[in-house]
Amino acid sequence: MPYDSRARCFSSSLFLNIWMLLAAVIVTTPVRAADVTPKMQPKIDTYKKQAAMWAMDPVIVKAVKESNTQGPIPMLGNAKWRELKESDPIVKGLVDNPAGQRLAKWMNADPKGINKIVLSGDKSHRVAFTSMPAIYIGKGKLNFDESFSGKVWQQGESKPDPSTNIESVQISAPVKNGNDVIGVLLVSLTAANLQ
């Protein structure tokens, strides 16, 4: 093999190896989160108070109570959920039900500030939402677990929302029936609006 051919072969091989290394770094680098700044916190606190009020809305409480009586949709876990399209009757039913319409009304009143609202029942299953969440069962996620324990929760950083891909800070509030926590209301706040 002439020297020139070996040099081109080596050069092509080196180029390919560099691209493969670069691709591996990009794939394995985690999504970078940005800390919530002191300037953002007062706006987030206002939204947290609002979310806690929304969680007491009679339409929301009624929807969660009814959904908890029925429980999660049988045979619909997170893997099956990811196969559904937004046009699926199950998904449309959770957007178009009275609670979903109430969530849409609240979100549409503040389209720059809120990019998604999700209501979950006591088994962490979805009761209503404004846009299809990435998962159907939220147990094990801080946004569900912390609020289901009775706390208003806040994400400590902004990062892309898993379903909208909008840079967001998530907050959540417990939905209560009297003193009993029966569900969780999650609100995804658009980070750019919090600056």
Beta strands, then each sheet from edge to edge (+ up, - down):
strand 1: 34-35
strand 2: 114-120
strand 3: 126-129
strand 4: 153-154
strand 5: 157-160
strand 6: 167-177
strand 7: 180-190
sheet 1: 1+ 5- 6+ 4-
sheet 2: 1+ 5- 6+ 7- 2+ 3-
end
